[in-house]
Amino acid sequence: MSFLELWWKKHSFEDRKKMKELIQNGKLEIPTGAWVMTDEANSHLYSIVTEMFEGHEFLMNTIGKGINFI
């Protein structure tokens, strides 16, 4: 999500709208939705949950309705 946030800030309203439509129509999928990837060698439950929460919070605040968290 951190790279998506950078993209989001740099692009126009029209580009953002197109991306929202792609996501809401199921043509673009964001797997896991974590803010960043967790450390594979030394992951901790708290950090995994925090990264997931922050990524999902960003998605809900920017994309909003139509996001299915599975």
Summary of the structure (lengths in Angstrom):
residues: 70
radius of gyration: 13.0
end to end distance: 16.6
largest distance: 40.3
contacts: 152
relative contact order: 0.19
helix: 56%
strand: 0%
